[in-house]
Amino acid sequence: MLGQDPKAVQGLVSDLKMLAAYETAAEWSETKAMDGAFAALSWDDSAVKAAMPEYLKSTGEERMKVDYAFNALVPRSSPDADPRQARFGFHR
């Protein structure tokens, strides 16, 4: 991670917190909290846009490492979860 922008890590941590906040709010049917967490996600992240072509070109072990990390960081939700959770990638 040398040479990487530390803001990218801060953004990832912030988004992971918002994913957890959204899921918790959904479990308690707290729609205002759900809306707040959903709105706080960084939907237009330049670091993700820059990395996406590299991910799409990757195959085999490289792709598996990224997929493994994503699946470890972003848990799957129940099948009857809120439709917006599908946008997070919870439903794979």
Biotite code that builds the C-alpha atoms (Angstrom):
import biotite.structure as struc

atoms = struc.array([
    struc.Atom([0.000, 0.000, 0.000], chain_id="A", res_id=1, res_name="MET", atom_name="CA", element="C"),
    struc.Atom([3.008, 2.235, -0.215], chain_id="A", res_id=2, res_name="LEU", atom_name="CA", element="C"),
    struc.Atom([2.291, 5.154, -2.458], chain_id="A", res_id=3, res_name="GLY", atom_name="CA", element="C"),
    struc.Atom([-1.470, 4.671, -2.101], chain_id="A", res_id=4, res_name="GLN", atom_name="CA", element="C"),
    struc.Atom([-3.692, 7.557, -1.138], chain_id="A", res_id=5, res_name="ASP", atom_name="CA", element="C"),
    struc.Atom([-4.694, 7.106, 2.538], chain_id="A", res_id=6, res_name="PRO", atom_name="CA", element="C"),
    struc.Atom([-8.034, 8.722, 1.700], chain_id="A", res_id=7, res_name="LYS", atom_name="CA", element="C"),
    struc.Atom([-8.920, 5.574, -0.262], chain_id="A", res_id=8, res_name="ALA", atom_name="CA", element="C"),
    struc.Atom([-8.596, 3.481, 2.903], chain_id="A", res_id=9, res_name="VAL", atom_name="CA", element="C"),
    struc.Atom([-10.598, 6.040, 4.882], chain_id="A", res_id=10, res_name="GLN", atom_name="CA", element="C"),
    struc.Atom([-13.292, 5.936, 2.198], chain_id="A", res_id=11, res_name="GLY", atom_name="CA", element="C"),
    struc.Atom([-13.425, 2.140, 2.289], chain_id="A", res_id=12, res_name="LEU", atom_name="CA", element="C"),
    struc.Atom([-13.715, 2.092, 6.068], chain_id="A", res_id=13, res_name="VAL", atom_name="CA", element="C"),
    struc.Atom([-16.432, 4.754, 5.935], chain_id="A", res_id=14, res_name="SER", atom_name="CA", element="C"),
    struc.Atom([-18.409, 2.772, 3.345], chain_id="A", res_id=15, res_name="ASP", atom_name="CA", element="C"),
    struc.Atom([-18.066, -0.444, 5.370], chain_id="A", res_id=16, res_name="LEU", atom_name="CA", element="C"),
    struc.Atom([-19.438, 1.400, 8.399], chain_id="A", res_id=17, res_name="LYS", atom_name="CA", element="C"),
    struc.Atom([-22.369, 2.651, 6.341], chain_id="A", res_id=18, res_name="MET", atom_name="CA", element="C"),
    struc.Atom([-23.079, -0.867, 5.028], chain_id="A", res_id=19, res_name="LEU", atom_name="CA", element="C"),
    struc.Atom([-23.177, -2.145, 8.608], chain_id="A", res_id=20, res_name="ALA", atom_name="CA", element="C"),
    struc.Atom([-25.323, 0.807, 9.692], chain_id="A", res_id=21, res_name="ALA", atom_name="CA", element="C"),
    struc.Atom([-27.767, 0.195, 6.849], chain_id="A", res_id=22, res_name="TYR", atom_name="CA", element="C"),
    struc.Atom([-28.059, -3.509, 7.580], chain_id="A", res_id=23, res_name="GLU", atom_name="CA", element="C"),
    struc.Atom([-28.581, -2.874, 11.292], chain_id="A", res_id=24, res_name="THR", atom_name="CA", element="C"),
    struc.Atom([-31.193, -0.209, 10.597], chain_id="A", res_id=25, res_name="ALA", atom_name="CA", element="C"),
    struc.Atom([-32.955, -2.589, 8.195], chain_id="A", res_id=26, res_name="ALA", atom_name="CA", element="C"),
    struc.Atom([-33.107, -5.275, 10.884], chain_id="A", res_id=27, res_name="GLU", atom_name="CA", element="C"),
    struc.Atom([-34.830, -2.778, 13.179], chain_id="A", res_id=28, res_name="TRP", atom_name="CA", element="C"),
    struc.Atom([-36.999, -1.288, 10.392], chain_id="A", res_id=29, res_name="SER", atom_name="CA", element="C"),
    struc.Atom([-35.552, 2.169, 11.046], chain_id="A", res_id=30, res_name="GLU", atom_name="CA", element="C"),
    struc.Atom([-36.240, 3.771, 7.671], chain_id="A", res_id=31, res_name="THR", atom_name="CA", element="C"),
    struc.Atom([-34.688, 7.159, 8.511], chain_id="A", res_id=32, res_name="LYS", atom_name="CA", element="C"),
    struc.Atom([-31.439, 5.495, 9.596], chain_id="A", res_id=33, res_name="ALA", atom_name="CA", element="C"),
    struc.Atom([-31.524, 3.299, 6.483], chain_id="A", res_id=34, res_name="MET", atom_name="CA", element="C"),
    struc.Atom([-31.961, 6.347, 4.265], chain_id="A", res_id=35, res_name="ASP", atom_name="CA", element="C"),
    struc.Atom([-29.134, 8.173, 6.018], chain_id="A", res_id=36, res_name="GLY", atom_name="CA", element="C"),
    struc.Atom([-26.700, 5.269, 5.676], chain_id="A", res_id=37, res_name="ALA", atom_name="CA", element="C"),
    struc.Atom([-27.682, 4.715, 2.044], chain_id="A", res_id=38, res_name="PHE", atom_name="CA", element="C"),
    struc.Atom([-27.139, 8.386, 1.212], chain_id="A", res_id=39, res_name="ALA", atom_name="CA", element="C"),
    struc.Atom([-23.776, 8.447, 3.020], chain_id="A", res_id=40, res_name="ALA", atom_name="CA", element="C"),
    struc.Atom([-22.221, 5.777, 0.780], chain_id="A", res_id=41, res_name="LEU", atom_name="CA", element="C"),
    struc.Atom([-19.693, 6.979, -1.783], chain_id="A", res_id=42, res_name="SER", atom_name="CA", element="C"),
    struc.Atom([-21.531, 5.913, -4.929], chain_id="A", res_id=43, res_name="TRP", atom_name="CA", element="C"),
    struc.Atom([-19.249, 7.893, -7.220], chain_id="A", res_id=44, res_name="ASP", atom_name="CA", element="C"),
    struc.Atom([-15.779, 6.862, -6.011], chain_id="A", res_id=45, res_name="ASP", atom_name="CA", element="C"),
    struc.Atom([-12.944, 7.781, -8.377], chain_id="A", res_id=46, res_name="SER", atom_name="CA", element="C"),
    struc.Atom([-10.651, 5.088, -6.929], chain_id="A", res_id=47, res_name="ALA", atom_name="CA", element="C"),
    struc.Atom([-13.239, 2.415, -7.714], chain_id="A", res_id=48, res_name="VAL", atom_name="CA", element="C"),
    struc.Atom([-13.740, 3.799, -11.218], chain_id="A", res_id=49, res_name="LYS", atom_name="CA", element="C"),
    struc.Atom([-9.988, 3.672, -11.813], chain_id="A", res_id=50, res_name="ALA", atom_name="CA", element="C"),
    struc.Atom([-9.622, 0.115, -10.480], chain_id="A", res_id=51, res_name="ALA", atom_name="CA", element="C"),
    struc.Atom([-12.670, -1.403, -12.169], chain_id="A", res_id=52, res_name="MET", atom_name="CA", element="C"),
    struc.Atom([-11.056, -1.935, -15.615], chain_id="A", res_id=53, res_name="PRO", atom_name="CA", element="C"),
    struc.Atom([-8.149, -3.750, -13.933], chain_id="A", res_id=54, res_name="GLU", atom_name="CA", element="C"),
    struc.Atom([-10.559, -5.957, -11.999], chain_id="A", res_id=55, res_name="TYR", atom_name="CA", element="C"),
    struc.Atom([-12.539, -6.756, -15.132], chain_id="A", res_id=56, res_name="LEU", atom_name="CA", element="C"),
    struc.Atom([-9.325, -7.724, -16.962], chain_id="A", res_id=57, res_name="LYS", atom_name="CA", element="C"),
    struc.Atom([-8.154, -9.938, -14.113], chain_id="A", res_id=58, res_name="SER", atom_name="CA", element="C"),
    struc.Atom([-8.595, -13.694, -14.168], chain_id="A", res_id=59, res_name="THR", atom_name="CA", element="C"),
    struc.Atom([-7.820, -16.719, -12.071], chain_id="A", res_id=60, res_name="GLY", atom_name="CA", element="C"),
    struc.Atom([-5.991, -16.154, -8.818], chain_id="A", res_id=61, res_name="GLU", atom_name="CA", element="C"),
    struc.Atom([-5.959, -12.345, -9.134], chain_id="A", res_id=62, res_name="GLU", atom_name="CA", element="C"),
    struc.Atom([-9.743, -12.217, -9.505], chain_id="A", res_id=63, res_name="ARG", atom_name="CA", element="C"),
    struc.Atom([-10.246, -14.769, -6.728], chain_id="A", res_id=64, res_name="MET", atom_name="CA", element="C"),
    struc.Atom([-8.228, -12.645, -4.272], chain_id="A", res_id=65, res_name="LYS", atom_name="CA", element="C"),
    struc.Atom([-10.382, -9.579, -4.908], chain_id="A", res_id=66, res_name="VAL", atom_name="CA", element="C"),
    struc.Atom([-13.615, -11.584, -4.773], chain_id="A", res_id=67, res_name="ASP", atom_name="CA", element="C"),
    struc.Atom([-12.518, -13.240, -1.533], chain_id="A", res_id=68, res_name="TYR", atom_name="CA", element="C"),
    struc.Atom([-11.701, -9.885, 0.067], chain_id="A", res_id=69, res_name="ALA", atom_name="CA", element="C"),
    struc.Atom([-15.026, -8.389, -1.044], chain_id="A", res_id=70, res_name="PHE", atom_name="CA", element="C"),
    struc.Atom([-17.006, -11.362, 0.254], chain_id="A", res_id=71, res_name="ASN", atom_name="CA", element="C"),
    struc.Atom([-15.158, -11.173, 3.574], chain_id="A", res_id=72, res_name="ALA", atom_name="CA", element="C"),
    struc.Atom([-15.824, -7.436, 3.968], chain_id="A", res_id=73, res_name="LEU", atom_name="CA", element="C"),
    struc.Atom([-19.402, -7.307, 2.664], chain_id="A", res_id=74, res_name="VAL", atom_name="CA", element="C"),
    struc.Atom([-21.597, -9.998, 4.225], chain_id="A", res_id=75, res_name="PRO", atom_name="CA", element="C"),
    struc.Atom([-24.535, -11.535, 2.437], chain_id="A", res_id=76, res_name="ARG", atom_name="CA", element="C"),
    struc.Atom([-27.947, -10.541, 3.677], chain_id="A", res_id=77, res_name="SER", atom_name="CA", element="C"),
    struc.Atom([-31.059, -12.649, 3.899], chain_id="A", res_id=78, res_name="SER", atom_name="CA", element="C"),
    struc.Atom([-33.007, -13.343, 0.690], chain_id="A", res_id=79, res_name="PRO", atom_name="CA", element="C"),
    struc.Atom([-35.908, -11.163, 1.892], chain_id="A", res_id=80, res_name="ASP", atom_name="CA", element="C"),
    struc.Atom([-33.665, -8.164, 2.561], chain_id="A", res_id=81, res_name="ALA", atom_name="CA", element="C"),
    struc.Atom([-34.433, -4.613, 1.495], chain_id="A", res_id=82, res_name="ASP", atom_name="CA", element="C"),
    struc.Atom([-34.195, -4.184, -2.309], chain_id="A", res_id=83, res_name="PRO", atom_name="CA", element="C"),
    struc.Atom([-31.551, -1.468, -1.928], chain_id="A", res_id=84, res_name="ARG", atom_name="CA", element="C"),
    struc.Atom([-29.224, -4.000, -0.317], chain_id="A", res_id=85, res_name="GLN", atom_name="CA", element="C"),
    struc.Atom([-28.902, -5.709, -3.696], chain_id="A", res_id=86, res_name="ALA", atom_name="CA", element="C"),
    struc.Atom([-27.235, -2.547, -4.921], chain_id="A", res_id=87, res_name="ARG", atom_name="CA", element="C"),
    struc.Atom([-24.554, -2.984, -2.272], chain_id="A", res_id=88, res_name="PHE", atom_name="CA", element="C"),
    struc.Atom([-23.650, -6.379, -3.652], chain_id="A", res_id=89, res_name="GLY", atom_name="CA", element="C"),
    struc.Atom([-25.093, -8.309, -0.710], chain_id="A", res_id=90, res_name="PHE", atom_name="CA", element="C"),
    struc.Atom([-26.958, -10.639, -3.069], chain_id="A", res_id=91, res_name="HIS", atom_name="CA", element="C"),
    struc.Atom([-24.399, -12.637, -4.996], chain_id="A", res_id=92, res_name="ARG", atom_name="CA", element="C"),
])
